Amino acid sequence: MNHTSVNIAIHDRPGSFSDRWIEYCEEKRIPYKRVSCYDNNIIDQLKSFDILLWHWHHADPKAILFARQLITSLENMGIKIFPNSNTCWHFDDKVGQKYLLESIHAPLVPSYVFFDEKEAMDWIEEIEFPKVFKLRTGAGSENVKLVQNHSEARKLIKTAFNRGFKVRAGYFSDLTTKLRNTIYQRDYLGKIKRLPTSLFNIYENNKKRDREKGYIYFQDFIANNDCDTRVTVIGNRAFTFRRLVRKDDFRASGSGDIVYDQSQINIQCIKIAFEVAARLQSQSMAFDFIEGKGSKPLIVEVSYCYVSSAVRDCQGYWDMNLQWHEGTIWPQDAILEDLLAEAQSRDKC
């Protein structure tokens, strides 16, 4: 495939998918240009480009402010973008995901959202506990709490409809777990070395974020799950592994305790992930599943962002026909290869 006629722009954010995209382009001798999507004249800069790669993050208040709007505008120019609107409009928005997944009858864990304090208070008098409280935003089990009774629920509702919640976001918001699950000494020392800078950046970013208020969101608590199943769908590939629940906790997300044994994967999770990804027309999507009654897979949430090395460590992937393909691959490579194929197909039309 000749890629020299495709103009690629990459928003270079160290520590993000851009590191591997740049490395891939240099390995394959594919021309590319580093850009900053924060530039005032970014629309004019990208007029001559076919592809934009921008791994924007939920903890960056600048990206939250305008990423979706810029992406939609660039799509109107005919530029192929990762992530495109279908892939990211609902990113880091669990309320948005609730409505989206319900609209296509996806097997979502039963979820409830209220925008009126009295309605929420009336509802908790009719339900059974525990329930899982979540804010719209947050990854790796950030901003998630198991609510054991009416008293705890009432307190959360009052906060939600008054002063609101301060958002905790960023890699080091769960520092103890992250360090505990670092396997290699060099990685551990690297994280410790970066800690002061990372904490300062997270503090500065969190200061810029508004409090979450004016709504309350709960999900049913599905008992007897000692792990969840992560299925990451990129085009015709599904990368799968299980994540064990943290010690003395109910959450698996962010535990870092990963099991890659494919014989333990519920094939129904893969089927559902492919079906939902196709319905949503997403380029790349990570699905978190737990099991309900009768081992029925239920989606907890979805995200276009994920830890790429965890996907890279999968020893292969499943295709849409549920055939297994051996061999490791960086998810960034798969994303870029799909975009290049799409751009080449468009040029032939």
Secondary structure, DSSP 8 states (H G I E B T S, - for coil): ---TTS-EEEE--TTSTHHHHHHHHHHHT--EEEE-TTSTTHHHHGGG-SEEE----TT-HHHHHHHHHHHHHHHHTT-EEES-HHHHTTTT-HHHHHHHHHHTT--B--EEEESSHHHHHHHHTSS-S-EEEE-SS-STTTTEEEE-SHHHHHHHHHHHTTT-B----SGGGGHHHHHHT--SHHHHHHHHHHHHHHHHHHHHHHHTS--B-S-EEEEE---S-SEEEEEEEETTEEEEEEEE--TTSS--TT---EE--GGGS-HHHHHHHHHHHHHHT-SEEEEEEEE-GGG-EEEEEEES---HHHHHTSSEEE-TT--EEES---HHHHHHHHHHHHHHHHHH-
